[in-house]
Amino acid sequence: MLTRTTTQNGKALSLLRPFSTASTTVSATPTLSEPPSSTTIANLILTTSDPQTLSKTLLSQQWSEPLVNATLKRLWNHAPKALEFFTIVDHHRYYSHSLSSFNLAIDLAARLRDYDGLWILVDRLKSRRLGPTPRTFAIIIERYVAAGKPDKAVKIFLSMHKHGCPQDLNFFNTLLDILCKSKRVKKAHNFLKVFRGKFRADVVSYSIIANGWCLIKRTDKALEVLEEMVERGLSPTLSSYNAMLKGYFRAGQTREAWRFFLEMKRRKCDIDVVTYTTVIHGFGVAGEVDKARRLFDEMVREGVLPNVATYNALIQVLCKKDSVESAIDLFKEMVGKGYVPNAMTYNLLIRGLCHVGEMDRASEYVGLMRNEGCEPNVQTYNLLIRYYCDAGEIEKALGVFENMGSGECLPNLDTYNVLISSMFVRQKSEDLVVGGRVKTPYGGGIFGLLHLDLDEV
């Protein structure tokens, strides 16, 4: 069985509780509707404290790959519970986990840094002849790098063939990308130099490294990589140039960015919506809102249609550097032209309204968001909770929190951190009373979470 034991304050806590068939006296087994939704199942898992009762309920249910995967994703912020669910369902008489479900479980185990459990799952994949696949190894390597183990990640890449999954150029580029996005750019660059011949490094390989240097604001090194690319007979793509442009803005080099953009136009590069979005956002963040807006108008004149990401970039700039009302006007213009806002669009406006103290209007946009078929996500709720707490309206924050627990969106660790820290900062007895009364997915009040290992949330 998948198990891991961690010690906190001298107390052993099983994070991945094994499935048990021992006979015990249990309360009435909860029932699931037919067919249940992933939300119903997730809430059942979070509120059923007895493992035997939970096992009996889950094993009596019919399962499908989409339902299992949706439930695992619904429990993503409650990884130990998600893995408990995966382990129970793995004992179902008429259902076998798919490769995609195993990949999700491997990702969850890796997030908990349960490396023994992770490799048990990989062995189980092999025994069932489902994998592992390059996607499986991409998940594992990314989690090892995120945990501060890049050397181990490289060793895993070099040993993939031992698991029946040979390395190729695509996965070589994947590894470079993972290392660069975790800001291990020097290691990625050295790795490219050593293995570029073996894997026949291409324009994508070099572009990843150039982008990596841009991520850490080393535009000089990024230019060197682009020059080396050209020397090797490879032509930089528009994506390479867009990454370089974004790198200049990230490093605060707006003059260099503008010169680079003009040079792209002079050389008649096929400038696209990504290019313009990068420049619009870059100048806006630098405080040049008028120039950002002029560039937005210019792209339309040039026949480059903006997309939702372009509108989001300008809305973000207007909220931070100009006025929320200007951002709302742009939002209305966007909708009027037939664009469909996404969760980020709404969250940017909600954040802007919260920041200027317009909490009621922010709540109205949450309602509009839902009415338009764009479900609020955990970031939406966390925004409201944070600003209500900052305004000292703890009861309203807790009301939002309770809506999360009973709806489609479960709270995450940030949600709990905001609530608990706000209550302790205020040190008002009435806050503590209300907090103790509010139920969490783990049972008990908010402050019952203080007794949990943080990995449990």
Number of C-alpha atoms within 10 A of each C-alpha: 12 19 15 20 13 13 10 12 7 7 10 12 15 15 22 24 20 16 19 11 10 7 7 9 8 10 9 7 14 12 14 15 9 8 11 14 13 20 18 17 23 23 19 18 24 17 14 17 12 13 19 21 17 21 23 15 17 22 17 13 17 15 18 13 15 13 16 20 21 18 22 25 19 21 27 20 18 22 25 23 21 24 25 23 26 20 20 20 23 15 15 17 10 11 14 15 21 17 19 16 19 22 25 20 26 26 21 25 27 24 19 20 16 19 16 14 20 23 16 14 20 23 15 15 20 15 10 13 10 15 22 21 18 18 15 20 22 18 17 25 25 22 23 20 21 17 15 12 13 21 12 13 24 19 11 16 21 13 14 16 11 9 13 12 16 14 15 13 16 15 17 20 22 20 23 25 23 24 27 24 20 17 17 19 24 14 16 24 21 12 16 21 11 11 12 16 9 10 17 12 19 17 17 20 24 26 24 27 28 29 31 31 28 27 23 17 19 17 24 12 16 25 16 13 20 23 15 13 20 14 10 11 10 16 14 16 14 16 17 20 21 22 23 26 27 26 27 23 24 20 15 16 17 19 11 13 22 17 12 17 21 12 12 18 12 9 9 9 13 10 18 16 17 19 21 22 25 20 25 26 26 28 23 24 21 16 16 16 20 13 14 25 17 11 17 22 14 13 19 12 10 9 10 16 14 19 15 15 17 20 23 25 22 25 28 24 27 26 22 18 15 17 15 23 14 13 23 17 11 17 21 12 13 18 11 10 9 8 15 13 19 17 16 18 19 22 24 23 25 24 23 24 22 21 16 11 14 13 19 11 14 22 17 12 17 22 14 15 19 13 10 11 9 16 17 21 16 16 18 20 22 22 21 23 25 21 19 22 22 14 13 15 14 24 17 14 23 21 12 16 24 17 14 20 15 14 11 17 20 25 23 16 13 14 19 20 12 18 22 19 12 18 19 12 8 14 11 10 11 12 20 18 11 15 21 15 13 17 17 23 22 17 14 14 17 21 18 14 19 10 9 13 17 10 15 18 19
